[in-house]
Amino acid sequence: MNHFYDEKLRREKVFRDPIHGQIIVDNQIIMDLINTPEFQRLRRIKQLGTSSFTFHGAEHSRFGHCLGVYEITRQMCNYFQRNYPSKSAGDGLWNDEERPVALCAALLHDLGHGPYSHTFEHIFHTNHEQITRQLITDSSTNINKILRRVSPDFPHQVASVIDHTYHNPQVVQMISSQVDADRMDYLQRDAYYTGTNYGKFDLDRVLHVMRPVKGGIAFEISGMHAVEDYIISRLQMYLQVYFHPVSRSMEVILDHLLMRAKYIYQHPNDFEPDFTPHMLMPFFNNHFNLNDYLALDDGVLTTYFIHWTHSRDDILSDLASRFLNRRPFKSVIYDKNTQELLPILRNLIQTAGFNSQYYTAVNDSFKLPYDTYHPQDSNAQTQIELLQPNGDFIELSQVSTLVASVSGREAGDQRFFFPKEMLESRDNIEIFEPIYEEFQSYIKNNHIIKPKE
């Protein structure tokens, strides 16, 4: 690891940041990673995807978020080294030789995200976590070449932190746990750029009640209320921002737009024989490489969407226009009692002239605000441990009635999406008026209901 420290900058570099004030870089390795084309690409990918259609300020990028996660991790390392330095191997305290791998993993943890990442992954079966690992471990990438200046196996160490297999749980939990640098940055950053207050919590206090322990990271019980505040902030951000129905509606339109484009490409004789979006063709063919992936960003997709508004295919051009010009679908909440009505609603929408495959969708968004540890689960979460004055640990929800009240309970809803036109009066098309009236009889107060006989 000493090669990392050999490349200390003579003078610190400072990135001014609205969340952390200053993001400080004092090492050439970190600076060179930031300056790679692979990392600079993150400037061109919005952190919140379609949320900018709901919260116009949410134009911030994954680049800024990755720098923020690096900065929080840097502060953690400084605090641990100042207050809890290891005296001997295995004492459970902080070994500052872990700093290089922690900082690099923090900086690079989202490197593999693509444009509108979650929608893109659904349509083209990509995986941003696998691509992140590949960008770090593939010897042909600029990222890998820089990391190998530290040591030959350093890229694999960084990748193992990101995929949770690194030998030191303290480092893994810095980057990925229920209270980690990733979440602490995006909650504050997303709250700032969306203009909401839900994601604000006392970051400094949370950082200063953290303790490195043998099993990972714990929190002094005196800081319980700061951790509670973080948990509730996270819950509110999911309900009010991340799960906002308009953002989800625009994501549905984007999903169906890309799905239609893929279908047209695979059936050229039926639609447009010259439909050749070259930068997307490797993904339509399910055969792409790293260079194909790195060539994509939000701007590339937007350029294609603009072209598609002039397509001879009515569905493609309409969906592209709806996406670019913010014409979201309407959505209503349904539950297990009204789920059986969805086929009826789809048939009415189809009869009204909309292709139900592309103009309807179901979308459920649920999140556990805090989950106690269930080791039998496939994605078991590390629970939040509080350190008591006598040195014993106690799990957060055992002493916090506030956290206990939300622990293990999913928050969110499931919605049915459809064209807003189905709720509008269509007097000029009298033949369809009974269809609209029947459809509207199933909707009340943004919920699907069973109409009265």
C-alpha positions as CSV (number, residue, x, y, z in Angstrom):
1,M,0.0,0.0,0.0
2,N,3.0,2.3,0.5
3,H,3.0,3.2,-3.2
4,F,-0.3,5.1,-2.6
5,Y,1.4,7.3,-0.1
6,D,4.3,7.8,-2.4
7,E,2.0,9.8,-4.7
8,K,1.0,12.4,-2.2
9,L,0.3,15.8,-3.8
10,R,2.6,18.7,-2.9
11,R,-0.5,20.8,-2.5
12,E,-4.1,19.8,-1.9
13,K,-6.7,20.0,-4.7
14,V,-10.1,21.4,-3.6
15,F,-13.5,20.8,-5.3
16,R,-16.1,23.3,-4.1
17,D,-19.2,21.5,-3.2
18,P,-22.7,22.7,-2.1
19,I,-23.1,19.8,0.3
20,H,-19.7,19.4,1.9
21,G,-18.2,22.8,1.3
22,Q,-14.9,21.5,0.2
23,I,-13.9,18.1,-1.2
24,I,-10.2,17.7,-0.6
25,V,-7.9,15.5,-2.7
26,D,-4.3,15.2,-1.5
27,N,-3.2,12.2,-3.5
28,Q,-2.2,11.9,-7.2
29,I,-3.8,8.4,-7.5
30,I,-7.2,9.9,-6.6
31,M,-6.7,12.9,-8.8
32,D,-5.7,10.7,-11.8
33,L,-8.8,8.5,-11.2
34,I,-11.0,11.5,-11.3
35,N,-9.5,12.7,-14.6
36,T,-10.0,9.4,-16.5
37,P,-12.6,9.4,-19.3
38,E,-14.4,6.6,-17.5
39,F,-15.0,8.8,-14.4
40,Q,-15.6,12.0,-16.3
41,R,-18.4,10.3,-18.1
42,L,-20.3,10.4,-14.8
43,R,-20.7,14.2,-15.3
44,R,-23.0,13.4,-18.2
45,I,-25.3,11.0,-16.2
46,K,-28.0,12.5,-13.9
47,Q,-28.0,11.1,-10.4
48,L,-31.8,10.9,-10.2
49,G,-32.7,10.1,-13.8
50,T,-36.3,11.0,-14.5
51,S,-36.8,12.8,-11.1
52,S,-35.8,16.1,-12.9
53,F,-39.2,16.0,-14.5
54,T,-40.7,16.4,-11.1
55,F,-38.1,18.4,-9.2
56,H,-36.6,20.7,-11.8
57,G,-33.4,21.3,-9.8
58,A,-32.5,17.6,-9.8
59,E,-30.0,18.0,-12.6
60,H,-27.1,16.9,-10.5
61,S,-24.8,14.2,-11.7
62,R,-23.3,10.9,-10.5
63,F,-19.9,12.6,-10.7
64,G,-20.8,14.9,-7.8
65,H,-22.2,12.1,-5.8
66,C,-19.1,9.9,-6.2
67,L,-16.9,12.8,-5.1
68,G,-19.2,13.3,-2.1
69,V,-19.0,9.7,-1.1
70,Y,-15.2,9.9,-1.3
71,E,-15.2,13.0,0.9
72,I,-17.4,11.4,3.6
73,T,-15.2,8.3,3.6
74,R,-12.1,10.5,3.8
75,Q,-13.6,12.2,6.9
76,M,-14.4,8.8,8.4
77,C,-10.8,7.7,7.9
78,N,-9.4,10.9,9.5
79,Y,-11.8,10.6,12.5
80,F,-11.0,6.9,13.0
81,Q,-7.2,7.4,12.7
82,R,-7.3,10.4,15.1
83,N,-9.4,8.8,17.8
84,Y,-9.3,5.0,17.3
85,P,-6.0,4.0,15.8
86,S,-5.1,0.3,15.9
87,K,-2.4,-0.6,18.5
88,S,-2.1,-4.2,17.5
89,A,-3.4,-6.6,14.8
90,G,-6.9,-7.8,15.6
91,D,-7.8,-5.3,18.2
92,G,-10.8,-4.1,16.2
93,L,-9.6,-0.5,15.9
94,W,-8.8,1.4,12.7
95,N,-5.8,0.4,10.7
96,D,-5.0,3.4,8.5
97,E,-3.3,1.1,5.9
98,E,-6.9,0.5,4.8
99,R,-7.3,4.1,3.8
100,P,-6.2,3.7,0.1
101,V,-8.7,0.9,-0.6
102,A,-11.5,2.7,1.2
103,L,-11.0,6.0,-0.6
104,C,-10.7,4.4,-4.1
105,A,-13.8,2.1,-3.5
106,A,-15.8,5.1,-2.3
107,L,-14.8,7.2,-5.3
108,L,-15.5,4.4,-7.9
109,H,-18.5,2.7,-6.3
110,D,-21.0,4.0,-9.0
111,L,-18.6,4.0,-11.9
112,G,-20.6,1.4,-13.9
113,H,-23.9,3.3,-13.9
114,G,-25.3,4.1,-17.4
115,P,-27.8,6.7,-18.6
116,Y,-31.2,6.3,-16.8
117,S,-29.5,3.3,-15.2
118,H,-32.4,1.3,-13.8
119,T,-34.6,1.6,-16.9
120,F,-31.6,0.8,-19.2
121,E,-30.8,-2.3,-17.1
122,H,-34.4,-3.5,-17.3
123,I,-34.5,-3.3,-21.1
124,F,-31.0,-4.4,-22.1
125,H,-30.2,-6.7,-19.1
126,T,-27.1,-4.9,-18.2
127,N,-25.8,-4.8,-14.6
128,H,-24.1,-1.6,-13.3
129,E,-22.4,-3.4,-10.4
130,Q,-20.8,-6.0,-12.7
131,I,-19.7,-3.2,-15.1
132,T,-18.2,-1.3,-12.2
133,R,-16.2,-4.4,-11.3
134,Q,-15.1,-4.8,-14.9
135,L,-14.0,-1.2,-15.2
136,I,-11.9,-1.6,-12.1
137,T,-10.4,-5.1,-12.9
138,D,-10.1,-5.1,-16.7
139,S,-6.4,-4.4,-17.6
140,S,-7.4,-2.4,-20.6
141,T,-9.1,0.5,-18.7
142,N,-7.5,3.7,-17.6
143,I,-8.9,3.1,-14.1
144,N,-7.2,-0.3,-13.8
145,K,-3.8,1.1,-15.0
146,I,-3.9,3.8,-12.3
147,L,-4.9,1.4,-9.5
148,R,-2.1,-1.0,-10.5
149,R,0.4,1.8,-9.6
150,V,-0.5,1.1,-6.0
151,S,0.1,-2.7,-6.3
152,P,-0.7,-5.4,-8.9
153,D,-3.6,-6.8,-6.8
154,F,-5.0,-3.4,-5.7
155,P,-7.7,-3.3,-8.4
156,H,-9.2,-6.6,-7.1
157,Q,-9.0,-5.3,-3.6
158,V,-11.0,-2.2,-4.5
159,A,-13.5,-4.4,-6.5
160,S,-13.9,-6.7,-3.5
161,V,-15.0,-3.8,-1.3
162,I,-17.7,-2.9,-3.7
163,D,-19.0,-6.5,-4.0
164,H,-18.8,-6.9,-0.2
165,T,-16.2,-9.7,-0.1
166,Y,-13.2,-7.6,1.2
167,H,-11.7,-9.1,4.3
168,N,-12.2,-6.1,6.5
169,P,-15.9,-5.4,7.3
170,Q,-15.1,-1.9,8.6
171,V,-14.1,-0.9,5.0
172,V,-17.1,-2.6,3.4
173,Q,-19.5,-1.0,5.9
174,M,-18.1,2.4,5.2
175,I,-19.3,2.1,1.6
176,S,-22.3,-0.2,1.9
177,S,-24.4,-0.7,5.1
178,Q,-27.6,0.8,6.5
179,V,-25.6,3.9,7.5
180,D,-22.8,4.4,4.9
181,A,-21.1,7.1,3.0
182,D,-23.1,6.4,-0.1
183,R,-26.5,6.9,1.6
184,M,-25.3,9.8,3.7
185,D,-24.2,11.7,0.6
186,Y,-27.1,11.0,-1.7
187,L,-29.7,11.8,1.0
188,Q,-28.2,15.2,1.6
189,R,-27.3,15.9,-2.1
190,D,-30.7,14.8,-3.5
191,A,-32.6,16.8,-0.8
192,Y,-30.5,19.9,-1.8
193,Y,-31.0,19.6,-5.5
194,T,-34.7,18.7,-5.3
195,G,-35.4,21.6,-3.0
196,T,-36.8,19.4,-0.3
197,N,-35.9,19.2,3.4
198,Y,-36.7,15.6,3.9
199,G,-33.2,14.3,3.5
200,K,-31.5,16.6,5.9
201,F,-29.9,15.2,9.1
202,D,-26.9,16.0,11.3
203,L,-24.1,14.4,9.2
204,D,-21.3,15.7,11.4
205,R,-22.9,14.2,14.5
206,V,-23.4,10.8,12.9
207,L,-19.8,10.8,11.7
208,H,-18.6,11.7,15.2
209,V,-20.5,8.9,17.0
210,M,-19.2,6.2,14.7
211,R,-16.8,3.6,16.2
212,P,-14.7,1.0,14.4
213,V,-15.2,-2.4,16.1
214,K,-14.2,-6.0,15.3
215,G,-17.4,-6.7,13.4
216,G,-17.4,-3.5,11.4
217,I,-18.8,-0.1,12.5
218,A,-21.0,0.7,15.5
219,F,-22.4,3.9,17.0
220,E,-22.1,5.4,20.5
221,I,-25.5,5.2,22.2
222,S,-25.2,8.9,23.0
223,G,-25.7,9.6,19.3
224,M,-28.8,7.5,18.9
225,H,-31.1,10.5,18.1
226,A,-28.8,11.5,15.2
227,V,-29.0,8.0,13.8
228,E,-32.8,8.0,14.3
229,D,-33.0,11.3,12.4
230,Y,-31.1,9.7,9.5
231,I,-33.4,6.7,9.4
232,I,-36.5,8.9,9.2
233,S,-34.9,11.2,6.7
234,R,-34.3,8.2,4.5
235,L,-37.9,7.0,4.8
236,Q,-39.2,10.5,3.9
237,M,-36.9,10.8,0.9
238,Y,-38.1,7.5,-0.5
239,L,-41.8,8.4,0.0
240,Q,-41.7,12.0,-1.1
241,V,-38.9,12.1,-3.7
242,Y,-37.7,8.7,-5.0
243,F,-41.2,7.2,-5.2
244,H,-42.9,10.3,-6.6
245,P,-45.6,9.1,-9.0
246,V,-44.6,11.6,-11.8
247,S,-41.0,10.5,-11.7
248,R,-42.1,6.8,-11.9
249,S,-44.5,7.7,-14.7
250,M,-41.7,9.2,-16.8
251,E,-39.7,6.2,-16.1
252,V,-42.5,4.0,-17.4
253,I,-42.6,6.0,-20.6
254,L,-38.9,5.8,-21.0
255,D,-39.0,2.0,-20.4
256,H,-41.7,1.6,-23.1
257,L,-40.0,4.0,-25.5
258,L,-36.8,1.9,-25.4
259,M,-38.8,-1.3,-25.5
260,R,-40.6,-0.1,-28.7
261,A,-37.3,1.0,-30.3
262,K,-35.8,-2.4,-29.6
263,Y,-38.9,-4.1,-31.2
264,I,-38.7,-1.9,-34.3
265,Y,-35.0,-2.6,-34.7
266,Q,-35.7,-6.4,-34.5
267,H,-38.6,-6.2,-36.9
268,P,-37.4,-3.8,-39.6
269,N,-39.6,-4.9,-42.5
270,D,-42.8,-4.2,-40.5
271,F,-41.8,-0.6,-39.5
272,E,-38.7,1.4,-40.5
273,P,-36.3,-0.5,-42.7
274,D,-33.6,2.1,-42.1
275,F,-33.9,2.2,-38.3
276,T,-30.3,2.1,-37.3
277,P,-29.5,3.8,-34.0
278,H,-25.8,2.8,-34.2
279,M,-24.8,3.5,-30.6
280,L,-27.7,1.4,-29.3
281,M,-27.5,-1.4,-31.8
282,P,-25.0,-3.5,-29.7
283,F,-27.6,-3.4,-26.9
284,F,-30.5,-4.2,-29.2
285,N,-28.4,-7.2,-30.4
286,N,-27.6,-8.2,-26.8
287,H,-23.9,-8.1,-27.7
288,F,-22.0,-5.1,-26.3
289,N,-18.5,-4.5,-24.9
290,L,-17.1,-1.9,-22.5
291,N,-16.4,0.7,-25.1
292,D,-20.0,0.4,-26.4
293,Y,-21.3,1.0,-22.8
294,L,-18.9,3.9,-22.0
295,A,-20.0,5.7,-25.2
296,L,-23.5,6.1,-23.8
297,D,-24.7,9.0,-21.6
298,D,-27.9,11.0,-21.1
299,G,-27.2,13.2,-24.0
300,V,-26.8,10.3,-26.5
301,L,-30.2,8.9,-25.5
302,T,-31.8,12.3,-25.7
303,T,-30.5,12.9,-29.2
304,Y,-32.0,9.6,-30.3
305,F,-35.3,10.5,-28.6
306,I,-35.4,13.8,-30.6
307,H,-34.9,11.9,-33.8
308,W,-37.6,9.4,-32.9
309,T,-40.2,12.1,-32.5
310,H,-40.2,12.2,-36.4
311,S,-40.5,8.4,-36.7
312,R,-43.1,6.9,-39.1
313,D,-44.0,4.6,-36.2
314,D,-46.8,6.3,-34.3
315,I,-46.1,4.6,-31.0
316,L,-42.4,5.4,-31.1
317,S,-42.9,9.0,-32.1
318,D,-45.6,9.6,-29.5
319,L,-43.7,8.0,-26.6
320,A,-40.6,10.0,-27.5
321,S,-42.7,13.2,-27.6
322,R,-44.3,12.4,-24.3
323,F,-40.9,11.9,-22.7
324,L,-39.1,14.9,-24.1
325,N,-42.1,17.3,-23.5
326,R,-43.0,16.0,-20.0
327,R,-46.4,14.5,-20.7
328,P,-46.5,11.9,-17.9
329,F,-49.0,9.0,-17.7
330,K,-51.6,9.2,-15.0
331,S,-51.4,6.7,-12.2
332,V,-53.8,5.3,-9.6
333,I,-53.1,3.1,-6.6
334,Y,-54.4,-0.5,-6.5
335,D,-54.2,-3.3,-3.9
336,K,-54.9,-7.1,-3.8
337,N,-58.6,-6.4,-3.7
338,T,-58.7,-4.4,-6.9
339,Q,-55.8,-6.0,-8.8
340,E,-58.3,-8.3,-10.6
341,L,-59.8,-5.2,-12.3
342,L,-56.5,-4.4,-14.1
343,P,-57.3,-6.6,-17.2
344,I,-60.7,-4.8,-17.5
345,L,-59.0,-1.4,-17.5
346,R,-56.4,-2.5,-20.0
347,N,-59.1,-3.7,-22.4
348,L,-60.9,-0.4,-22.1
349,I,-57.7,1.5,-22.9
350,Q,-57.0,-0.8,-25.9
351,T,-60.6,-0.3,-27.1
352,A,-60.1,3.5,-26.9
353,G,-57.2,3.3,-29.4
354,F,-54.1,2.9,-27.2
355,N,-51.8,-0.1,-27.5
356,S,-52.1,-1.4,-23.9
357,Q,-48.6,-3.0,-24.2
358,Y,-47.0,0.4,-24.5
359,Y,-49.6,2.6,-22.8
360,T,-50.2,0.8,-19.6
361,A,-47.9,-0.5,-16.8
362,V,-47.9,-1.6,-13.2
363,N,-45.2,-0.4,-11.0
364,D,-44.6,-1.1,-7.3
365,S,-42.2,0.9,-5.2
366,F,-41.5,-0.3,-1.7
367,K,-38.6,0.3,0.7
368,L,-37.7,-0.9,4.2
369,P,-36.7,2.3,6.0
370,Y,-34.7,0.1,8.5
371,D,-34.4,-3.6,8.7
372,T,-33.1,-5.7,11.6
373,Y,-30.6,-8.3,10.7
374,H,-32.0,-11.5,9.1
375,P,-29.0,-13.6,8.2
376,Q,-31.2,-16.1,6.3
377,D,-32.2,-13.4,3.7
378,S,-30.4,-13.4,0.4
379,N,-29.7,-9.7,0.8
380,A,-29.2,-9.5,4.5
381,Q,-28.5,-6.0,5.8
382,T,-26.0,-5.3,8.5
383,Q,-28.0,-4.1,11.5
384,I,-27.1,-0.8,13.3
385,E,-25.4,-1.6,16.6
386,L,-25.2,0.9,19.4
387,L,-22.3,0.8,21.9
388,Q,-23.4,1.1,25.5
389,P,-21.3,2.6,28.3
390,N,-20.4,-0.9,29.7
391,G,-19.0,-1.9,26.3
392,D,-22.0,-4.1,25.3
393,F,-23.8,-3.7,21.9
394,I,-27.5,-3.4,21.5
395,E,-29.4,-3.3,18.2
396,L,-30.9,0.1,17.4
397,S,-34.6,-0.8,17.3
398,Q,-34.3,-2.5,20.7
399,V,-33.9,0.9,22.4
400,S,-35.4,3.3,19.8
401,T,-39.2,3.3,19.8
402,L,-39.1,5.5,16.8
403,V,-37.0,3.1,14.7
404,A,-38.9,0.1,16.1
405,S,-42.1,1.6,14.7
406,V,-40.8,1.6,11.2
407,S,-38.5,-1.4,11.4
408,G,-39.3,-4.2,9.0
409,R,-42.3,-2.4,7.5
410,E,-42.3,-1.7,3.9
411,A,-43.3,1.9,2.9
412,G,-44.6,2.7,-0.6
413,D,-47.4,1.8,-3.0
414,Q,-48.3,-0.1,-6.2
415,R,-49.7,1.9,-9.1
416,F,-51.4,1.3,-12.5
417,F,-50.2,3.7,-15.2
418,F,-52.2,4.8,-18.2
419,P,-52.7,7.7,-20.6
420,K,-54.0,10.8,-19.0
421,E,-56.5,11.2,-21.9
422,M,-58.6,8.3,-20.4
423,L,-59.7,10.7,-17.6
424,E,-60.5,13.6,-20.0
425,S,-63.8,14.4,-21.6
426,R,-63.7,13.5,-25.3
427,D,-66.9,15.1,-26.6
428,N,-65.4,15.5,-30.0
429,I,-65.1,11.7,-30.4
430,E,-68.6,10.6,-29.4
431,I,-68.0,7.0,-30.4
432,F,-65.4,6.6,-27.6
433,E,-67.3,8.5,-24.9
434,P,-69.0,5.5,-23.3
435,I,-65.5,3.8,-23.1
436,Y,-64.1,6.8,-21.2
437,E,-67.1,7.0,-18.9
438,E,-66.8,3.3,-18.1
439,F,-63.1,3.6,-17.4
440,Q,-63.6,6.6,-15.2
441,S,-66.2,4.7,-13.1
442,Y,-63.3,2.5,-11.8
443,I,-61.3,5.5,-10.6
444,K,-61.9,7.5,-7.4
445,N,-59.5,9.7,-5.4
446,N,-56.5,8.3,-7.2
447,H,-57.4,4.7,-6.4
448,I,-58.9,1.9,-8.4
449,I,-62.4,1.0,-7.0
450,K,-65.1,-1.5,-7.8
451,P,-67.9,0.5,-9.4
452,K,-71.3,0.4,-7.9
453,E,-73.8,-1.8,-9.8
